[in-house]
Amino acid sequence: MSTTDNVVDILVREGGYRILPKPLKVGSIPFDFTYALVAGNRANDLVIIIELKGDTTDDGVTRKVMALTRALDVMQSKRPVTAVLTSGQPLAETVRSIGKVCRVLPVGAPTGADAMSAVRDWLSVLLPLAQPPAVETLLDWQADLGTAIAAYNKNEFVDTVIKASQRGKDSVEKVLADAITLSIDAALNDEGERK
């Protein structure tokens, strides 16, 4: 798969973008880009993908992007535009020029084992944020505590405190106060018998 295909795949699969028909038309003016995609429900981004090949001139790319953004302005479009440049490396001046009218992501053509990850990193600004799992699914304090205490012998007092903790702070405090009272009473009774 080419870098361009990977970009399209990630945007469609992970971002919910849909591919627009070629050529992209704004009003009655056609624009020929490698791909044009539009965001789904939560965003209204327009993403144009430009595959830079050996015969692609930087001036031509700049003119096409400028013309597109101007046409969108004339149509009073509120869509933010992102230009994803793949396969080749544009000149710094090209990126600066295009960057004046839209967001520019010069992805290039990453290779190697981490190529897909590199492309995804570049596109992360266009993708929805991944929700971390809920804290409840990460924390099973009873199981963690049980594992930590497993090294010790089974203790009835510890089991009582853990069960009380499910009913709240007041229940734990009562169990602890009762245990302290029992311990002190036993110590006092023991000392009284020795006298």
C-alpha positions in Angstrom: 0.0 0.0 0.0 1.3 3.5 -0.8 1.4 6.2 1.8 -1.5 7.9 0.1 -3.6 4.7 0.4 -2.6 4.5 4.0 -3.7 8.1 4.7 -7.1 7.4 3.0 -7.5 4.2 4.9 -6.8 5.7 8.3 -9.0 8.7 7.7 -11.9 6.6 6.5 -11.6 3.7 9.0 -10.6 5.7 12.1 -11.8 9.2 11.4 -15.2 8.5 9.8 -14.2 10.5 6.7 -15.9 9.8 3.4 -14.2 10.1 0.0 -15.6 12.7 -2.3 -16.1 12.1 -6.1 -13.4 13.3 -8.5 -12.9 16.0 -9.5 -13.9 17.9 -6.4 -16.3 20.7 -7.4 -16.8 23.9 -5.5 -19.7 25.6 -7.2 -19.1 24.8 -10.9 -15.3 24.9 -10.6 -13.6 21.4 -10.7 -10.4 20.8 -8.6 -8.2 17.8 -9.3 -6.6 16.4 -6.2 -5.4 12.9 -5.6 -8.2 12.5 -3.0 -10.7 14.8 -1.3 -12.4 13.7 1.8 -14.9 15.3 4.1 -15.3 14.6 7.8 -18.3 12.8 9.3 -20.8 13.9 12.0 -18.6 15.6 14.6 -16.5 17.8 12.3 -16.8 19.5 9.0 -13.2 19.4 7.8 -12.3 19.1 4.2 -9.1 17.1 3.6 -7.3 17.2 0.3 -4.6 14.7 -0.4 -1.9 15.7 -2.8 0.5 13.0 -3.9 3.8 14.6 -4.8 5.4 12.8 -7.7 8.5 13.6 -9.8 6.5 15.6 -12.2 4.6 17.6 -9.6 5.7 21.2 -9.3 5.5 23.0 -6.0 4.1 26.1 -7.8 1.3 24.0 -9.3 0.4 22.6 -5.9 0.4 26.0 -4.3 -1.8 27.5 -7.1 -4.3 24.6 -6.8 -4.6 24.9 -3.0 -4.9 28.7 -3.2 -7.6 28.5 -5.9 -9.5 25.9 -3.9 -9.5 28.0 -0.7 -10.4 31.1 -2.6 -13.4 29.3 -4.2 -14.5 28.1 -0.8 -14.3 31.7 0.5 -16.4 32.9 -2.4 -19.0 30.2 -1.6 -18.8 31.3 2.1 -17.8 27.8 3.2 -17.0 27.3 6.9 -15.1 24.1 6.3 -11.5 24.2 7.5 -9.2 22.8 4.9 -6.3 20.5 5.5 -3.8 19.6 2.8 -2.0 16.3 3.3 1.1 16.1 1.1 2.3 12.5 0.5 5.0 10.6 -1.3 7.5 13.4 -1.8 9.0 16.3 0.2 7.7 19.7 -0.7 9.9 22.8 -0.5 9.7 24.7 2.8 8.4 27.7 0.9 5.6 25.6 -0.5 4.5 24.5 3.0 4.7 28.1 4.2 2.6 29.4 1.3 -0.1 26.8 1.6 0.0 27.1 5.4 -1.3 30.7 5.0 -4.6 29.4 3.8 -5.0 26.0 5.3 -3.4 23.4 7.6 -0.6 21.5 6.0 0.5 18.0 6.9 3.6 17.0 4.9 3.5 13.3 5.6 6.1 12.3 3.0 6.7 8.6 2.4 7.6 6.9 5.7 9.1 3.5 5.4 9.9 0.6 7.7 8.2 -1.1 10.5 6.8 2.1 12.1 5.6 3.6 8.8 1.9 3.2 9.6 2.4 4.6 13.1 4.3 7.6 11.7 1.4 8.3 9.3 -1.2 8.0 12.0 0.8 10.4 14.2 0.8 13.0 11.4 -3.0 12.5 11.0 -3.8 12.6 14.7 -5.0 16.2 14.5 -7.7 15.0 12.1 -8.8 11.9 14.1 -11.1 11.8 17.1 -9.5 11.5 20.5 -9.4 8.0 21.8 -11.4 7.6 25.0 -9.3 5.9 27.7 -11.1 3.1 29.5 -13.2 4.1 32.5 -11.3 4.2 35.8 -13.6 1.5 37.2 -12.4 -1.0 34.6 -8.8 -0.2 35.4 -9.1 -0.3 39.2 -10.4 -3.4 41.0 -9.1 -2.4 44.4 -10.5 -5.4 46.1 -8.7 -7.8 43.8 -5.5 -5.7 44.0 -5.7 -5.6 47.8 -6.4 -9.3 48.0 -3.4 -10.0 45.9 -1.2 -7.8 48.0 -2.4 -9.4 51.2 -2.2 -12.9 49.9 1.4 -13.1 51.2 0.0 -12.8 54.7 -2.0 -15.5 56.4 -5.8 -15.2 56.0 -6.8 -12.7 58.7 -10.4 -12.4 59.8 -9.9 -8.7 60.8 -8.6 -7.8 57.3 -11.6 -9.6 55.7 -14.0 -7.6 58.1 -12.4 -4.3 57.2 -12.6 -5.0 53.4 -16.3 -6.0 53.7 -16.9 -2.8 55.8 -15.3 -0.7 53.2 -18.0 -1.5 50.7 -20.5 0.2 53.1 -18.4 3.4 53.4 -16.0 5.2 55.6 -18.2 5.2 58.7 -18.4 1.4 58.6 -14.6 1.0 58.4 -14.1 3.5 61.3 -16.6 1.5 63.4 -14.8 -1.8 62.7 -11.5 -0.2 63.5 -12.8 1.4 66.7 -14.4 -1.9 67.8 -11.1 -3.8 67.2 -9.1 -1.2 69.1 -11.6 -1.3 72.0 -11.5 -5.1 72.1 -7.7 -5.1 72.1 -7.5 -2.5 74.9 -10.1 -4.3 77.0 -8.2 -7.6 76.6 -4.9 -5.9 77.5 -6.5 -4.3 80.6 -8.2 -7.5 81.7 -4.9 -9.4 81.2 -3.0 -6.8 83.3 -5.7 -6.9 86.1 -5.5 -10.7 86.4 -1.7 -10.5 86.9 -2.0 -8.3 89.9 
